[in-house]
Amino acid sequence: MDSAVLTARDLARRSQAAAGVKDRETWLGLFADDAVVEDPIGPSPLCPDGTGHRGAEAIAGFYDTVIGQVERMRFEIERSYLCGDEVADVGTIHITMAGGHTVQVHGVFTYRSDGAGRLAALRAYWEFDSVMA
């Protein structure tokens, strides 16, 4: 990876692409060792204490219990705002669960670069209860 040319948006697109094809190793390799994933932000059944998944081991656990359990995932980004080392993507994640059940997650998905070509944070603003209704 050439960190001199990778923006937070570039890292976001790589993250979304890797999640979409369920490429666990590539997805995990995008994160700095001390990164955090908050998806969604705040307490939810995916993170009851609301503090997020911090560090490589916790992020791998998030992948295995969330991304790894879906059949298909496709990101549809409607707008994207790159500011410094961060990008905010507004859009929808189209998810097909095992068994064919589909859900759409509408939200704002932010990614922060560590300045060295890796993700320092992935934070997702979406309403868990609305999606599961």
DSSP file (Angstrom, degrees, kcal/mol; ACC not computed):
  #  RESIDUE AA STRUCTURE BP1 BP2  ACC     N-H-->O    O-->H-N    N-H-->O    O-->H-N    TCO  KAPPA ALPHA  PHI   PSI    X-CA   Y-CA   Z-CA
    1    1 A M              0   0    0      0, 0.0     2,-1.0     0, 0.0     3,-0.1   0.000 360.0 360.0 360.0 130.1    0.0    0.0    0.0
    2    2 A D    >>  -     0   0    0      1,-0.2     3,-1.5     2,-0.0     4,-0.8  -0.815 360.0-170.1 -93.6  98.9    1.3    3.4   -0.9
    3    3 A S  T 34 S+     0   0    0     -2,-1.0   114,-0.3     1,-0.3    -1,-0.2   0.700  77.3  71.7 -66.8 -18.4    0.1    5.5    2.0
    4    4 A A  T 34 S+     0   0    0      1,-0.2    -1,-0.3   112,-0.1   113,-0.0   0.784 108.8  32.3 -68.0 -24.8    1.1    8.7    0.3
    5    5 A V  T <4 S+     0   0    0     -3,-1.5     2,-0.7     2,-0.1    -1,-0.2   0.513  94.7 101.4-109.4  -6.7   -1.8    8.4   -2.1
    6    6 A L     <  -     0   0    0     -4,-0.8   111,-0.2    -3,-0.1     2,-0.2  -0.704  50.7-170.8 -85.9 117.6   -4.4    6.7    0.0
    7    7 A T     >  -     0   0    0     -2,-0.7     4,-2.3     1,-0.1     5,-0.2  -0.478  42.2-101.2 -91.9 171.5   -7.0    9.0    1.3
    8    8 A A  H  > S+     0   0    0     76,-0.4     4,-2.4     1,-0.2    79,-0.2   0.868 127.4  54.6 -59.1 -35.2   -9.6    8.1    3.9
    9    9 A R  H  > S+     0   0    0      2,-0.2     4,-2.7     1,-0.2    -1,-0.2   0.915 105.7  51.2 -65.1 -42.3  -12.0    7.7    1.0
   10   10 A D  H  > S+     0   0    0      1,-0.2     4,-2.1     2,-0.2    -2,-0.2   0.930 112.1  46.9 -58.7 -44.9   -9.6    5.3   -0.7
   11   11 A L  H  X S+     0   0    0     -4,-2.3     4,-2.5     1,-0.2    -2,-0.2   0.884 110.4  53.1 -65.2 -38.4   -9.5    3.2    2.5
   12   12 A A  H  X S+     0   0    0     -4,-2.4     4,-2.9     2,-0.2    -2,-0.2   0.930 109.1  48.7 -61.4 -45.4  -13.3    3.4    2.9
   13   13 A R  H  X S+     0   0    0     -4,-2.7     4,-2.5     1,-0.2    -2,-0.2   0.889 111.6  49.3 -64.2 -38.0  -13.7    2.0   -0.7
   14   14 A R  H  X S+     0   0    0     -4,-2.1     4,-2.5    -5,-0.2    -1,-0.2   0.907 111.9  49.2 -65.9 -40.5  -11.2   -0.8    0.0
   15   15 A S  H  X S+     0   0    0     -4,-2.5     4,-2.5     2,-0.2     5,-0.2   0.937 113.0  46.4 -61.9 -47.4  -13.0   -1.6    3.2
   16   16 A Q  H  X S+     0   0    0     -4,-2.9     4,-2.2     1,-0.2    -2,-0.2   0.897 113.5  48.9 -63.9 -41.4  -16.4   -1.7    1.5
   17   17 A A  H  X S+     0   0    0     -4,-2.5     4,-1.5    -5,-0.2    -1,-0.2   0.927 112.3  47.5 -64.8 -44.9  -15.1   -3.8   -1.4
   18   18 A A  H  <>S+     0   0    0     -4,-2.5     5,-3.0     1,-0.2     4,-0.3   0.909 113.5  47.6 -64.7 -41.8  -13.4   -6.3    0.9
   19   19 A A  H ><5S+     0   0    0     -4,-2.5     3,-1.0     3,-0.2    -1,-0.2   0.895 108.2  57.4 -63.7 -38.6  -16.6   -6.6    3.1
   20   20 A G  H 3<5S+     0   0    0     -4,-2.2    53,-0.6     1,-0.3    -1,-0.2   0.814 114.9  35.0 -63.8 -31.8  -18.7   -7.0   -0.1
   21   21 A V  T 3<5S-     0   0    0     -4,-1.5    -1,-0.3    -3,-0.2    -2,-0.2   0.286 112.4-117.4-104.7   9.6  -16.7  -10.0   -1.3
   22   22 A K  T < 5 +     0   0    0     -3,-1.0     2,-1.2    -4,-0.3    -3,-0.2   0.899  53.0 163.5  56.2  45.9  -16.2  -11.3    2.3
   23   23 A D     >< +     0   0    0     -5,-3.0     4,-2.5     1,-0.2    -1,-0.2  -0.733  11.2 179.7 -94.8  86.3  -12.4  -11.0    2.0
   24   24 A R  H  > S+     0   0    0     -2,-1.2     4,-2.9     1,-0.2     5,-0.3   0.895  74.3  49.5 -56.9 -48.8  -11.6  -11.2    5.8
   25   25 A E  H  > S+     0   0    0      1,-0.2     4,-2.1     2,-0.2    -1,-0.2   0.907 113.3  45.6 -64.5 -42.8   -7.9  -10.9    5.5
   26   26 A T  H  > S+     0   0    0      2,-0.2     4,-0.7     1,-0.2    -1,-0.2   0.934 114.2  49.4 -64.5 -44.5   -7.9   -7.9    3.3
   27   27 A W  H >< S+     0   0    0     -4,-2.5     3,-1.2     1,-0.2     4,-0.3   0.948 114.1  44.1 -60.6 -49.3  -10.6   -6.2    5.4
   28   28 A L  H >< S+     0   0    0     -4,-2.9     3,-1.5     1,-0.2    -1,-0.2   0.858 106.6  62.1 -64.3 -34.3   -8.7   -6.8    8.7
   29   29 A G  H 3< S+     0   0    0     -4,-2.1    -1,-0.2    -5,-0.3    -2,-0.2   0.631  91.1  68.1 -67.8 -13.4   -5.4   -5.7    7.1
   30   30 A L  T << S+     0   0    0     -3,-1.2    89,-3.8    -4,-0.7     2,-0.3   0.668  87.0  86.1 -77.2 -16.4   -6.8   -2.3    6.5
   31   31 A F  E <  S-a  119   0A   0     -3,-1.5    89,-0.2    -4,-0.3     2,-0.1  -0.668  77.4-124.0 -96.6 139.4   -6.9   -1.4   10.2
   32   32 A A  E >   -     0   0A   0     87,-2.9     3,-1.8    -2,-0.3    23,-0.2  -0.353  37.0-105.3 -65.8 156.9   -4.2   -0.1   12.4
   33   33 A D  E 3  S+     0   0A   0      1,-0.3    23,-1.0    22,-0.1    -1,-0.1   0.801 120.8  40.3 -58.3 -31.5   -3.4   -2.2   15.4
   34   34 A D  E 3  S+     0   0A   0     21,-0.2    -1,-0.3    22,-0.1    86,-0.1   0.102  89.7 133.4-106.3  21.8   -5.1    0.2   17.8
   35   35 A A  E <   -     0   0A   0     -3,-1.8    20,-2.9    84,-0.2     2,-0.4  -0.104  43.8-141.3 -68.3 168.0   -8.1    1.0   15.6
   36   36 A V  E     -aB 121  54A   0     84,-1.5    86,-2.1    18,-0.2     2,-0.5  -0.993   7.4-160.1-133.4 141.1  -11.7    1.0   16.6
   37   37 A V  E     +aB 122  53A   0     16,-2.1    16,-3.0    -2,-0.4     2,-0.5  -0.989   9.1 179.8-118.4 121.1  -14.9   -0.1   14.9
   38   38 A E  E     -a  123   0A   0     84,-2.9    86,-3.0    -2,-0.5     3,-0.3  -0.901   9.6-177.2-120.7  98.7  -18.2    1.3   16.2
   39   39 A D  S    S+     0   0    0      1,-0.6     2,-0.1    -2,-0.5    86,-0.1  -0.828  81.7   9.0-144.8  96.3  -21.0   -0.2   14.1
   40   40 A P  S    S-     0   0    0      0, 0.0    -1,-0.6     0, 0.0    85,-0.2   0.628 101.5-120.0 -81.4 168.7  -23.4    1.1   15.1
   41   41 A I  S    S+     0   0    0     83,-2.1    85,-0.2    -3,-0.3    10,-0.1  -0.500  78.0  16.5 -69.5 137.6  -22.2    3.8   17.4
   42   42 A G  S    S-     0   0    0      8,-0.6     8,-0.3    -2,-0.2    10,-0.1  -0.195 111.1 -23.7  90.8 176.3  -23.5    3.4   21.0
   43   43 A P  S    S+     0   0    0      0, 0.0     6,-0.1     0, 0.0    -2,-0.0  -0.329  71.8 139.4 -63.5 138.3  -25.0    0.4   22.8
   44   44 A S  B >   -F   47   0B   0      3,-0.9     3,-1.4    84,-0.1     6,-0.2  -0.942  69.6 -87.7-161.8 171.0  -26.7   -2.3   20.6
   45   45 A P  T 3  S+     0   0    0      0, 0.0    -1,-0.0     0, 0.0     0, 0.0   0.743 128.0  58.7 -60.0 -20.1  -26.9   -6.0   20.5
   46   46 A L  T 3  S+     0   0    0      1,-0.3    -7,-0.1     2,-0.1    19,-0.1   0.695 129.3   8.6 -80.9 -19.3  -23.7   -5.9   18.4
   47   47 A C  B X  S-F   44   0B   0     -3,-1.4     3,-1.9    -5,-0.1    -3,-0.9  -0.536  71.3-171.6-158.8  82.4  -21.8   -4.0   21.2
   48   48 A P  T 3  S+     0   0    0      0, 0.0    -2,-0.1     0, 0.0    -1,-0.1   0.787  86.4  48.2 -54.8 -33.9  -23.9   -3.9   24.4
   49   49 A D  T 3  S-     0   0    0     -6,-0.1    -7,-0.0    -7,-0.1     0, 0.0   0.607 101.0-134.4 -86.0  -8.2  -21.6   -1.5   26.3
   50   50 A G  S <  S+     0   0    0     -3,-1.9    -8,-0.6    -8,-0.3     3,-0.1   0.589  72.5 115.1  74.3  10.6  -21.4    0.9   23.3
   51   51 A T  S    S-     0   0    0      1,-0.2    -1,-0.1   -10,-0.1     2,-0.1   0.574  71.9-127.2 -90.6  -9.4  -17.6    1.4   23.5
   52   52 A G        -     0   0    0     -5,-0.1     2,-0.7   -12,-0.1   -14,-0.2  -0.194  32.1 -62.2  89.0 175.8  -16.9   -0.2   20.1
   53   53 A H  E     -B   37   0A   0    -16,-3.0   -16,-2.1    -3,-0.1     2,-0.5  -0.898  57.5-167.1-104.2 109.6  -14.5   -3.0   19.1
   54   54 A R  E     +B   36   0A   0     -2,-0.7     4,-0.5   -18,-0.2   -18,-0.2  -0.861  43.1   8.1-111.0 129.7  -11.0   -1.8   19.8
   55   55 A G  S  > S-     0   0    0    -20,-2.9     4,-2.5    -2,-0.5     5,-0.2   0.008  93.5 -67.9  90.2 163.0   -7.8   -3.5   18.6
   56   56 A A  H  > S+     0   0    0    -23,-1.0     4,-2.3     1,-0.2     5,-0.2   0.867 128.2  49.3 -57.6 -44.6   -7.0   -6.2   16.1
   57   57 A E  H  > S+     0   0    0      1,-0.2     4,-2.0     2,-0.2    -1,-0.2   0.922 113.7  45.0 -65.3 -44.1   -8.6   -9.1   18.1
   58   58 A A  H  > S+     0   0    0     -4,-0.5     4,-2.1     2,-0.2    -1,-0.2   0.883 113.0  50.9 -68.0 -38.0  -11.8   -7.3   18.8
   59   59 A I  H  X S+     0   0    0     -4,-2.5     4,-2.4     2,-0.2    -1,-0.2   0.890 109.0  51.4 -67.6 -38.2  -12.2   -6.1   15.2
   60   60 A A  H  X S+     0   0    0     -4,-2.3     4,-2.5    -5,-0.2    -1,-0.2   0.898 109.0  51.6 -62.6 -39.8  -11.6   -9.7   14.0
   61   61 A G  H  X S+     0   0    0     -4,-2.0     4,-2.2     2,-0.2    -2,-0.2   0.892 108.2  51.4 -62.9 -39.9  -14.3  -10.8   16.4
   62   62 A F  H  X>S+     0   0    0     -4,-2.1     4,-2.0     2,-0.2     5,-0.6   0.935 110.3  49.5 -60.8 -46.8  -16.6   -8.1   14.9
   63   63 A Y  H  <>S+     0   0    0     -4,-2.4     5,-3.9     1,-0.2     6,-0.3   0.949 112.3  47.5 -57.0 -49.6  -15.9   -9.4   11.4
   64   64 A D  H  <5S+     0   0    0     -4,-2.5    -1,-0.2     1,-0.2    -2,-0.2   0.864 118.7  38.4 -63.4 -37.9  -16.6  -13.0   12.4
   65   65 A T  H  <5S+     0   0    0     -4,-2.2    -1,-0.2    -5,-0.2    -2,-0.2   0.661 132.7  18.8 -90.6 -15.7  -19.9  -12.3   14.2
   66   66 A V  T ><5S+     0   0    0     -4,-2.0     3,-1.2    -5,-0.2     4,-0.5   0.700 131.3  27.4-116.4 -75.0  -21.3   -9.6   11.9
   67   67 A I  G > <S+     0   0    0     -5,-0.6     3,-1.4     1,-0.3    -3,-0.2   0.905 119.4  56.5 -61.1 -43.0  -19.8   -9.4    8.4
   68   68 A G  G 3 <S+     0   0    0     -5,-3.9    -1,-0.3     1,-0.3    -4,-0.1   0.672 102.7  57.1 -64.2 -16.9  -18.8  -13.1    8.3
   69   69 A Q  G <  S+     0   0    0     -3,-1.2    29,-0.6    -6,-0.3    -1,-0.3   0.562  88.2  90.6 -92.5  -9.7  -22.4  -14.1    8.9
   70   70 A V  E <   -C   97   0A   0     -3,-1.4    27,-0.2    -4,-0.5     3,-0.1  -0.561  64.8-147.3 -89.2 153.9  -24.0  -12.4    6.0
   71   71 A E  E    S+     0   0A   0     25,-2.5     2,-0.3     1,-0.3    26,-0.2   0.907  81.6   0.5 -80.8 -46.1  -24.5  -14.0    2.6
   72   72 A R  E     -C   96   0A   0     24,-1.8    24,-2.5     2,-0.0     2,-0.3  -0.985  59.1-171.7-143.7 152.1  -24.0  -10.8    0.6
   73   73 A M  E     -C   95   0A   0    -53,-0.6     2,-0.4    -2,-0.3    22,-0.2  -0.970   5.3-179.9-147.2 128.7  -23.3   -7.1    1.3
   74   74 A R  E     -C   94   0A   0     20,-2.4    20,-3.3    -2,-0.3     2,-0.5  -0.996  16.7-145.2-134.1 130.7  -23.4   -4.2   -1.2
   75   75 A F  E     -C   93   0A   0     -2,-0.4     2,-0.5    18,-0.2    18,-0.2  -0.801   9.5-170.5 -95.8 131.3  -22.6   -0.6   -0.4
   76   76 A E  E     -C   92   0A   0     16,-3.0    16,-2.4    -2,-0.5     2,-0.6  -0.917  10.2-164.6-120.3 101.3  -24.5    2.1   -2.2
   77   77 A I  E     +C   91   0A   0     -2,-0.5    14,-0.3    14,-0.2     3,-0.1  -0.781  13.9 177.9 -94.1 119.5  -22.9    5.5   -1.5
   78   78 A E  E    S+     0   0A   0     12,-2.6     2,-0.3    -2,-0.6    13,-0.2   0.844  71.2   6.9 -86.9 -38.8  -25.1    8.5   -2.3
   79   79 A R  E     -C   90   0A   0     11,-1.8    11,-3.1     2,-0.0     2,-0.4  -0.988  61.8-165.6-145.2 150.4  -22.7   11.2   -1.1
   80   80 A S  E     -C   89   0A   0     -2,-0.3     2,-0.5     9,-0.2     9,-0.2  -0.996   2.1-165.0-142.3 133.1  -19.2   11.3    0.2
   81   81 A Y  E     -C   88   0A   0      7,-2.4     7,-2.1    -2,-0.4     2,-0.6  -0.949   5.3-163.6-124.9 110.3  -17.4   14.1    2.1
   82   82 A L  E     +C   87   0A   0     -2,-0.5     2,-0.4     5,-0.2     5,-0.2  -0.835  15.2 168.9 -96.2 122.5  -13.6   13.9    2.4
   83   83 A C  E >   -C   86   0A   0      3,-3.1     3,-2.1    -2,-0.6     2,-0.1  -0.937  59.1 -56.5-136.4 110.5  -12.2   16.3    5.1
   84   84 A G  T 3  S-     0   0    0     -2,-0.4   -76,-0.4     1,-0.3    -1,-0.0  -0.357 121.8 -12.0  58.7-127.2   -8.6   15.9    6.1
   85   85 A D  T 3  S+     0   0    0    -78,-0.1    28,-3.2    -2,-0.1     2,-0.3   0.186 126.9  74.0 -91.0  16.5   -7.9   12.3    7.3
   86   86 A E  E <   -CD  83 112A   0     -3,-2.1    -3,-3.1    26,-0.2     2,-0.4  -0.934  54.8-166.5-131.6 154.2  -11.6   11.5    7.4
   87   87 A V  E     -CD  82 111A   0     24,-2.1    24,-2.2    -2,-0.3     2,-0.5  -0.996   8.2-155.3-135.0 142.3  -14.5   10.7    5.1
   88   88 A A  E     -CD  81 110A   0     -7,-2.1    -7,-2.4    -2,-0.4     2,-0.5  -0.977  12.2-164.5-116.8 118.6  -18.2   10.5    5.8
   89   89 A D  E     -CD  80 109A   0     20,-3.0    20,-3.3    -2,-0.5     2,-0.5  -0.889   3.1-159.2-103.8 130.1  -20.2    8.4    3.4
   90   90 A V  E     +CD  79 108A   0    -11,-3.1   -12,-2.6    -2,-0.5   -11,-1.8  -0.933  45.8  82.1-106.7 126.3  -24.0    8.7    3.2
   91   91 A G  E     -CD  77 107A   0     16,-2.4    16,-2.6    -2,-0.5     2,-0.4  -0.954  68.4 -65.8 175.7-155.4  -25.8    5.8    1.8
   92   92 A T  E     -CD  76 106A   0    -16,-2.4   -16,-3.0    -2,-0.3     2,-0.6  -0.983  21.3-148.9-133.4 137.3  -27.2    2.3    2.2
   93   93 A I  E     -CD  75 105A   0     12,-2.4    12,-2.7    -2,-0.4     2,-0.6  -0.947  16.7-152.7-103.6 121.5  -25.8   -1.1    2.9
   94   94 A H  E     -CD  74 104A   0    -20,-3.3   -20,-2.4    -2,-0.6     2,-0.4  -0.855  18.9-172.8 -96.2 118.4  -27.8   -3.8    1.2
   95   95 A I  E     -CD  73 103A   0      8,-2.9     8,-2.5    -2,-0.6     2,-0.6  -0.938  18.6-162.9-120.8 132.4  -27.4   -7.0    3.2
   96   96 A T  E     -CD  72 102A   0    -24,-2.5   -25,-2.5    -2,-0.4   -24,-1.8  -0.968  19.5-153.6-110.2 119.4  -28.7  -10.5    2.4
   97   97 A M  E >   -C   70   0A   0      4,-3.8     3,-2.2    -2,-0.6   -27,-0.2  -0.379  37.0 -74.6 -84.3 165.9  -28.6  -12.7    5.4
   98   98 A A  T 3  S+     0   0    0    -29,-0.6     3,-0.5     1,-0.3    -1,-0.2  -0.384 124.8  34.2 -56.2 136.8  -28.3  -16.5    5.4
   99   99 A G  T 3  S-     0   0    0      1,-0.2    -1,-0.3    -3,-0.1    -2,-0.0   0.379 128.7 -82.6  92.0  -4.4  -31.6  -17.9    4.2
  100  100 A G  S <  S+     0   0    0     -3,-2.2    -1,-0.2     1,-0.3    -2,-0.2   0.368  79.8 147.2  93.0  -5.5  -32.3  -15.0    1.9
  101  101 A H        -     0   0    0     -3,-0.5    -4,-3.8    -5,-0.1     2,-0.4  -0.459  33.9-153.3 -64.7 133.7  -33.7  -12.4    4.3
  102  102 A T  E     -D   96   0A   0     -6,-0.2     2,-0.3    -2,-0.1    -6,-0.2  -0.859  16.7-179.9-114.5 148.1  -32.7   -8.9    3.2
  103  103 A V  E     -D   95   0A   0     -8,-2.5    -8,-2.9    -2,-0.4     2,-0.5  -0.974  17.1-144.8-137.5 153.3  -32.1   -5.7    5.2
  104  104 A Q  E     -D   94   0A   0     -2,-0.3     2,-0.7   -10,-0.2   -10,-0.2  -0.985   7.9-158.1-120.0 127.6  -31.1   -2.2    4.2
  105  105 A V  E     -D   93   0A   0    -12,-2.7   -12,-2.4    -2,-0.5     2,-0.4  -0.898   9.1-167.4-107.5 105.7  -29.0   -0.2    6.5
  106  106 A H  E     +D   92   0A   0     -2,-0.7    21,-0.4   -14,-0.2     2,-0.3  -0.786  35.9 102.7 -90.8 131.7  -29.4    3.5    5.8
  107  107 A G  E     -D   91   0A   0    -16,-2.6   -16,-2.4    -2,-0.4     2,-0.5  -0.976  68.9 -76.7-176.2-169.9  -26.8    5.7    7.5
  108  108 A V  E     -DE  90 125A   0     17,-1.8    17,-3.6    -2,-0.3     2,-0.5  -0.988  37.9-164.5-118.2 126.7  -23.7    7.7    7.6
  109  109 A F  E     -DE  89 124A   0    -20,-3.3   -20,-3.0    -2,-0.5     2,-0.4  -0.955   5.7-165.7-120.2 117.8  -20.5    5.7    7.6
  110  110 A T  E     -DE  88 123A   0     13,-3.5    13,-2.7    -2,-0.5     2,-0.4  -0.818   6.2-171.1-111.4 145.8  -17.2    7.4    8.7
  111  111 A Y  E     -DE  87 122A   0    -24,-2.2   -24,-2.1    -2,-0.4     2,-0.5  -0.997   4.9-161.4-133.2 134.6  -13.7    6.3    8.2
  112  112 A R  E     -DE  86 121A   0      9,-2.6     8,-3.6    -2,-0.4     9,-1.5  -0.977  12.0-142.2-121.2 128.4  -10.6    7.9    9.7
  113  113 A S  E     - E   0 119A   0    -28,-3.2     6,-0.2    -2,-0.5  -105,-0.1  -0.534  11.1-139.2 -80.9 150.8   -7.1    7.3    8.3
  114  114 A D        -     0   0    0      4,-2.9     5,-0.1    -2,-0.2    -1,-0.1   0.404  46.3-111.7 -87.1   3.3   -4.1    7.0   10.7
  115  115 A G  S    S+     0   0    0      3,-0.3     4,-0.1   -30,-0.1    -2,-0.0   0.377 107.1  80.1  83.4  -5.2   -2.1    9.0    8.2
  116  116 A A  S    S-     0   0    0      2,-0.3  -113,-0.2  -114,-0.0  -112,-0.1   0.069 119.3 -85.3-121.5  21.8    0.1    6.0    7.5
  117  117 A G  S    S+     0   0    0      1,-0.3     2,-0.3  -114,-0.3  -110,-0.1   0.634  97.9  96.7  89.0  14.1   -2.3    4.2    5.0
  118  118 A R  S    S-     0   0    0   -112,-0.1    -4,-2.9  -115,-0.1     2,-0.4  -0.911  77.6 -98.5-132.0 161.4   -4.4    2.3    7.5
  119  119 A L  E     -aE  31 113A   0    -89,-3.8   -87,-2.9    -2,-0.3    -6,-0.3  -0.646  26.8-179.2 -81.3 129.9   -7.8    2.9    9.1
  120  120 A A  E    S+     0   0A   0     -8,-3.6   -84,-1.5    -2,-0.4     2,-0.3   0.700  72.9   8.2 -93.3 -26.9   -7.8    4.3   12.7
  121  121 A A  E     -aE  36 112A   0     -9,-1.5    -9,-2.6   -86,-0.2     2,-0.4  -0.984  47.6-169.4-157.4 142.1  -11.6    4.2   13.0
  122  122 A L  E     +aE  37 111A   0    -86,-2.1   -84,-2.9    -2,-0.3     2,-0.4  -0.988  21.7 178.3-126.9 121.1  -14.7    3.1   11.3
  123  123 A R  E     -aE  38 110A   0    -13,-2.7   -13,-3.5    -2,-0.4     2,-0.5  -0.989  10.8-160.6-128.8 133.4  -17.9    4.5   12.8
  124  124 A A  E     - E   0 109A   0    -86,-3.0   -83,-2.1    -2,-0.4     2,-0.8  -0.956   6.1-158.3-122.7 122.9  -21.4    3.9   11.6
  125  125 A Y  E     + E   0 108A   0    -17,-3.6   -17,-1.8    -2,-0.5     2,-0.3  -0.854  43.3 123.2 -98.9 102.3  -24.4    6.0   12.3
  126  126 A W        -     0   0    0     -2,-0.8     2,-0.8   -19,-0.2   -19,-0.1  -0.978  62.3-108.1-155.8 158.3  -27.5    3.9   11.8
  127  127 A E     >  -     0   0    0    -21,-0.4     4,-1.9    -2,-0.3     3,-0.3  -0.793  21.2-163.8 -99.3 106.5  -30.5    3.0   14.0
  128  128 A F  H  > S+     0   0    0     -2,-0.8     4,-2.2     1,-0.2     5,-0.2   0.899  89.0  51.2 -54.0 -48.3  -30.4   -0.7   15.0
  129  129 A D  H  > S+     0   0    0      1,-0.2     4,-0.9     2,-0.2    -1,-0.2   0.863 108.6  51.8 -62.1 -37.0  -34.0   -0.9   16.0
  130  130 A S  H  4 S+     0   0    0     -3,-0.3     3,-0.3     1,-0.2    -1,-0.2   0.893 111.3  47.2 -66.0 -39.6  -35.2    0.6   12.7
  131  131 A V  H  < S+     0   0    0     -4,-1.9    -2,-0.2     1,-0.2    -1,-0.2   0.886 113.9  46.6 -69.2 -39.1  -33.2   -1.9   10.7
  132  132 A M  H  <        0   0    0     -4,-2.2    -1,-0.2     1,-0.2    -2,-0.2   0.587 360.0 360.0 -82.5  -9.2  -34.4   -4.9   12.7
  133  133 A A     <        0   0    0     -4,-0.9    -1,-0.2    -3,-0.3    -2,-0.1   0.496 360.0 360.0 -69.1 360.0  -38.1   -3.8   12.6
